[in-house]
Amino acid sequence: MSVKIKRKKSKKFLIWLIPTIVAGAAAATLLIGAGVTKDKFWNDTFINDVYAGNKTVEEVNAEIQKGGHTLTLTTREGNKETIALDDISYKCSYSGDIADIKNSQTPFLWFAHLSGKNNYEMPIEATFDEKALSEKLKNLNCIISDKIEDPINAHIAVANDSFTIVEAIEGNRIDNDKLTATVSAALKKGITEINLDDAECYKTPTVYANDKGLQESYEKLKVIKASTITLNLRQAEEKITGETYMKWITTDGPDLKLKEDLVNEYLNGIADKYDTYQTERDFETTGVGTIKVGGGAQDTYGFLLDVDQTREALSEAILSGKSDTVDVYWSVPANVRNQKNGDIGNTYVEIDISRQHMWYYRDGKLFIDTDVRTGTESASQWTPTTVGVFRILDKQRDKWFLQFEPVCHSDYWMPFNWRGEGIHDATWYSTYGGNLYKSSGSHGCINTPYSVVQKMYEVMDYNTPVIVYRS
């Protein structure tokens, strides 16, 4: 009976003894830890994001105040570049007493702050030569190296009739302004180690492969490739398919655009094929057969393609993805194409200097013919009328010719070239034709009987061809 009683007491003893030992050990550990860390910051302490854990107040103050240390910059490639802080006259200290932070940390809670980040903001007084810093930064190898590469946006690469999205390239070009601002801000906080990539000091692409706009452009290219554009060249046309214009397409970020030089090259070829401005052509004269006219630098009539405006219209049509007809723009327009006398057609003014005569045809029918006086061709005055293919540029009433002495006046004035030559009445003459022009002609204009020019003026259209020649 006594033996059984002893066993029960032994078990009860163990039940309270083990927790007592554990509690004692924990208390001892707590006390020892508190004693070891009583003069040091908790292990998770950061001051202004700078690690101060397990250090004394004196050690932290000494670390921020010590001179001769360096600023260390780590590049994207892992290279380290340094700047001696003495070279920029760097001085730094806490403006407050960090002992207050230490005193706020109860030593007996050290075990609750073994990991993590408990950051305290403490104002810092830091001074340095900003100009000297700027010069040092400008001469870092990561800035001046010939191996620096700019970032490249993701884009669509078009090759012939195929296309694909090319991923962005980060490159390693540092944003100088961001670098200076980042380093300056860090130094003012007492931070002397900076990872340039983590601090986002690098220039970055603005468009990546998953960009919504880029994906939409990629899908749109499939539609564009299948479309056909028709150029309306006035009684002529050219069809352009994806086989031709897909080579012109490029991307600017997510946006599709056309390479201007390639579009211009194409349109210049169109101009070579269809322009007639200042080119020689056959002309069926009245009474003397077919002759060559035009081709001179003073010509004002004919087709002259406006490449710039046409390029804009063509580009818009292509990028719309719709099959469409584009009316080309003309810097100088002609009235017809591939008709009588080529682009001259059957409504025109014909002037033969040799015969001193003018004919005006409307819709193929002779409307007026008359003798005229053209530019004077004498030894004392040589102002011959210019030969070429021109057009009626303007129509004016009550025209004063102030450049001549004496000043003269006409009721009807129709200039046809940029030399100031035109058709007008000349009431100071009563006779026309023959060889009068050789001694007493005009300054280049077509002097015409009043009743005739009046009738012409009433029905004359702008841009009517005026062909001047010598038979």
Secondary structure, DSSP 8 states (H G I E B T S, - for coil): -HHHHHHHHHHHHHHHHHHHHHHHHHHHHHHHHHHHHTTB--TTEEETTEE-TT-BHHHHHHHHH-SS-EEEEE-TTS-EEEEEGGGGT-EEEESS-THHHHHTS-GGGGGGGSSS-EEE---EEEE--HHHHHHHHHT-HHHH-TT----B--EEEEETTEEEEE--B----B-HHHHHHHHHHHHHTT--EEETTTTT-B---S--TT-HHHHHHHHHHHHHHT-EEEEE-SS-EEEEEHHHHGGGEEEETTEEEE-HHHHHHHHHHHHHHH--TT-EEEEE-SSS-EEEEE-STT---S-EE-HHHHHHHHHHHHHHTS-EEEE--EEE--S-SSBTTBTTTT-EEEEETTTTEEEEEETTEEEEEEE-B-B-BSSS-B-----EEEE----EEEEEETTSSS-EEEEEEEE-STTS-EEEE-TT-S--STTHHHHH-BSSSEEE-HHHHHHHHHH--TT-EEEEE--
